[in-house]
Amino acid sequence: METVVSGSLNMIGYGLAAIGSGIGVGLIFASVIQGTARQPEARGAMMGTAWIGFAVVEALAILALAFSFVLQ
């Protein structure tokens, strides 16, 4: 008996990319929370860096979504 895959495998790739970006965002903000707990006065500098990291990770997820539609 054969199993037939219908649909686009690009969406599976995007799903994996979305999982990766979710893990990345979690690690970024977990590090900020730990750093703030260790040194509360450096919170402002860490949050600025965290937002930049968050933007980069989410931009990569959006690029993965765009490529999953373009490469069909």
VOMI-637790 format. One record per residue (C-alpha): residue in one letter; z, y, x. Coordinates in steps of 0.25 Angstrom, whole numbers, plus 5000, padded with zeros to 4 digits. Each point is the difference from the previous one (the first is absolute). Layout:
! residues N
AZYX ...
! end
This chain:
! residues 72
M500050005000 E499650135006 T500850134999 V499150124998 V500450145004 S499550114992 G500150155002 S500150075013 L500849965012 N500050145004 M501150024990 I500949895007 G499850085013 Y500450134993 G501349934994 L500449955014 A499850155005 A500850054989 I501149905003 G499950055015 S500150144996 G501249984991 I500749935012 G499750115009 V500550114991 G501349914998 L500249995015 I499850155002 F501050054990 A501049895004 S499950055014 V500350144995 I501249964992 Q500549925013 G499850125008 T500650104990 A501249915000 R500250005015 Q499750155002 P500050084987 E499750135007 A498649955004 R499649974985 G499050124999 A499249955012 M500049864996 M499550034986 G498950085005 T499549895009 A500249904988 W499250084991 I498850005010 G500249855002 F500049984985 A498750084998 V499349925011 V500449874994 E499650044987 A498750065005 L499749865006 A500249934987 I499150104993 L498949975010 A500249854998 L499850034985 A498750085002 F499549895010 S500349894990 F499050074990 V499050045010 L499849875007 Q499749924987 
! end
